[in-house]
């Protein structure tokens, strides 16, 4: 069903998921993601996004990723 609803979805493989590649954060053009999520970064670049790989290996030891380093401030 998901493939039918989202035929153009970017799919993360197990290796990218294991390094919390899906815990990325984006401003609509740039995507900050773990440096170890290389395949996911390549797929994003192929779709016109600008991957911003960041080494968050120490944060990942505590279970965190790029999205965990953000703070949404709403008026």
Beta strands, then each sheet from edge to edge (+ up, - down):
strand 1: 25-26
strand 2: 30-34
strand 3: 50-54
sheet 1: 1+ 2- 3-
end
